[in-house]
Amino acid sequence: MWRGNAAFARLCSAVVVSELGDWLLFIALPLYVLDASGSALATSTVFLAELVPAVVVGTLCAPLIDRRDPARLLAVLTGVQTVVLLPLLWVQPDHVWVVYIVAGAQSALTSITIPSQQAVVPMLVKPGDISPANAVVHVASNGARLIGSPLGGALLPVLGLTGLVIADMASFLASALLLAGCVHHTSRPKTCPPSGRAIAVAEGWHAVRRSTTLSTALIVAFVGSVAQGLFLVLFVLFVLRSLHAGDAVVGLLRGVQAIGGVLGGLLIASLVRRASARTLTVWGLSGFALVTLLTWNSPTFTTSNWWYVALFIAVGAPGAAFATGLITGTQEATPSSVLGRVVSLVQVAQALGQGAGILAAGLLSSLMSLTVLLNAQAGCYLTCAVIAIVGFAPKRETQERAVAAAR
């Protein structure tokens, strides 16, 4: 699949390079804001500042992906992200609002770059290789997280925020240069005349409404992200209250999950080439839910850190299957003329779901038992598995519908 495929190799290399820089700054920025402001609320605002731009820009600008060469668009926007980071070079502790503006701008750009990347993959590999190709991209992303996440916290006291910003800028620039090499492999003729912005955006919704698979993917993306939003808040409480551990264990468990993501992605890429998107999604969600349920209820018999390290590594593999199956199913069921808009809608659903989960966790954590909330969080994944069983069409039927819709 990727052997001898220089363009796909460039794409994966660009993912590793850019996300490595992203994780350096993703970990360092909240730490910097916390140190400068001393406020947990101000720190959480860094994450909330990213939600609205992601939803608005991801919805309104998605037609650009289908009207332009997505690889060219991806390369240009990645280069623009280098410039967007510039204000952070002069940020001062008494002007942390600059961090919020930069975080929002980067989120707006990411809401287009990620769907562009997902639209590029089917253009670089054969139809039968889309699923393993997505798995390889997932491996690249998790590998960058595995390295960049601990480095971000470790290098902040050494290099300072300025040093990490420069490193992230360099990663975006290098990534843009790598992506430029993919452009001539993804150019495509325009299949329809340009339409008004409102009509262009609506075409993505029409494609989703016409396909049970795409409607299901959107629902699964939203509900699964609600669970992720719940996790972001409740996980810290779980470590502190149920495991009676500290911040070091919080960081350790979040980091080792990427190990399972890398191993799971490699397994999918090499062994399950013929598995359908439906199979990957359903089994991935089911396995994720079961390991999660075991994790949340394990304090009744052990609080050993190593037991939870093993569980968080284990949950990465079904997580990789779920992520690969969801995006592969979406790509296979979507006509190429609206692929950018549809994958953008999935990204928007995920952003809204995560925001809803964070808000729900904040409101309910003081009203309900932590164990009940955690089990409900795992239940969201089981619900998604049932929805996927019912709504995801078999692989052959999915491809036939996509071809028919494109005519």
Secondary structure, 3 states (H helix, E strand, C coil): CCCCCHHHHHHHHHHHHHHHHHHHHHHHHHHHHHHHHCCHHHHHHHHHCCHHHHHHHHHHCCHHHHHCCHHHHHHHHHHHHHHHCHHHHHCCHHHCHHHHHHHHHHHHHHHHHHHHHHHHHHHHCCHHHHHHHHHHHHHHHHHHHHHHHHHHHHHHHHHHHHHHHHHHHHHHHHHHHHHHCCHHHCCCCCCCCCCCHHHHHHHHHHHHHHCHHHHHHHHHHHHHHHHHHHHHHHHHHHHHHHCCCCHHHHHHHHHHHHHHHHHHHHHHHHHCCCCCHHHHHHHHHHHHHHHHHHHHHHHHCCCCHHHHHHHHHHCHHHHHHHHHHHHHHHHHHCCHHHHHHHHHHHHHHHHHHHHHHHHHHHHHCCCCCHHHHHHHHHHHHHHHHHHHHHHCCCHHHHHHHHHHHHC
